[in-house]
Amino acid sequence: MLTALSLLSTMLVHAQGQSAADELKHAQGTNLGIYTFSDRCSSCHDNARGGAPDRYALNKYTPEQVMQSLTGDGTMAKFTDGMTELQKRILSVYVGGRPFGSSAEGELSAMPSGQCPVGGLWKTSGAPSWSNWGVDETNSRYQPTPGLAADQVPHLKLKWAFAFPNGNSAYSQPTVADGRVFVGSDTGFIYALNASTGCAYWSFKANAGVRTPVVLSPAGKGRRLAFFGDIRANLYAIDAATGKLVWTVRADLHRLSRLTGAQVLNKGILYVPISSLEESGGGNAKYPCCTFRGAIEAYRADTGKLLWKSYTIAEPAKPTTVTSIGTQLYGPAGAGLWSAPTLDLKRNAVYVATGNAYTMPAADTSDAVMAFDMKTGARLWKNQLRADDGYVRDCPGKYRPNVSTKNVSETCPTPLGPDVDFGNAPILRNFADGHSLIVIGQKDGSGWALDPDKKGAVVWKRPMSPGVDAGGGGMQWGSAADDTQVYFPLTRGGAGAGMGAVNLLTGEIAWRTTPAIASLAPATVMPGVVFEGSNMGMLYAFSTADGHALWNFDTNTNFKTVNGVEGKGGGFGGAAGAVVAEGKLFTTSGNADLFGGPLRGNVILAFEPE
């Protein structure tokens, strides 16, 4: 009989379709790493038993050091009976917070080539930038002045590629300003690159992988700052010109907190969403599920001083029951914030979209859109768009029929929900007559428009797929909207699926893309063109008029890179979408963070018309 852990491992190996040597070299799978830690390590390290350091403190060790402790006569080897080498390496990557070989080789000075010439000042060009995740505080992902015309898009050609040394998952979206490109990596390094050539000005080493995009302060008096967060919930501000650290804080103290959604900057205040992967270990019978609750925070951008913090679940989790093996359970928990917050400057509100609950009964703020006061953090309103969505991984249920019903963990929510919360950021669209809409796509395949003046009341709902009960796809990591349409990518392709354009005012579907691609990644729109990357690595440009394909490029291949590092593209996924600015198109390629697999990648690519 397969245990849940061995079942996960078996599924991982067969799904990857890679050679054994390649699997070991690029050991990756955050979900399996967390589950293994919960099974093998948490009883001591999560409880300071015998002085054992907690998960956050363990992050100071490299994957190589962790692996050494797990093998041979290492101090932790006695706890690894029955573990394969691949499982040990995946656990080491999880604890170390970055892939093997990346701690030293990610430094710019260690690269074979690709360093920009020394000297020269970073000058303001005045060209329209893409300096955060959604291009503006409304998270529209609409670039009205890209420096690129729609009729030039079919002539886009690869200009350069830059590789993250020993990276497994290119999951950070680039940002662009004044001739420079800023990008994070799963190796924990941030790079500042020349937008025209791809050469690197500097590198900065964070404590763990950086999944958020870099958010830039505007040009003006004083130094420009670059803000980002890592997968250990550390928040950073560095000098954007030099890469030198200005300040850093730990944004949340929960053992499984992380920063996934982008920060948003306005008038010197940095708004920070908090997520977690507690659901990845919550299905383990030994894990005290669950205590995390999502939060939105506001910091002074110049000093890192916390101004306020508001939770999506108002009250902390409390002890509920004890399982038959003595595991204490808690609740309510969950409702993490996976996407960037959206700022409504007219209404002085910040909007967030919440994740699923981890416990049942589910909090009434899970799977919801919520509004908070920008100045104080006070909750203004919430609209829960899916109730009773309590979910953690490795639990059986109606929506997880392939998970064995034998030896079910008592930590599993009952009944298990479908996990159809929000990875999309709310998009705010303001109209000439003064009214506004919040539009957003949900993982169950529903597109929504809400009225911010009526506490998020539903204006329209548009099913974009048959729905989760019928096996249809949903919207995962991000939609985009121009002045007339919202563009909803779908995780499933084929007939009656794929990305669709919906009229903002009526909610009617205008068209579906041809071809009807499946995609987890966010869409990006400019006048006449919407860009979308497929799960399998093909990057497309579609006409906003009728959805037909204007251009495509297969990124799931090997690349010659400007820094002389082995480069490979892969699939698109996570919150990293393409960005268009200064007459060029930029994208990372290869997202394998949670599960690993052959669609991993480690490159950022730049395109320009011939």
Disulfide bonds with the S-S distance in Angstrom:
Cys116-Cys199 1.96
Cys289-Cys290 1.99
Cys395-Cys412 2.00
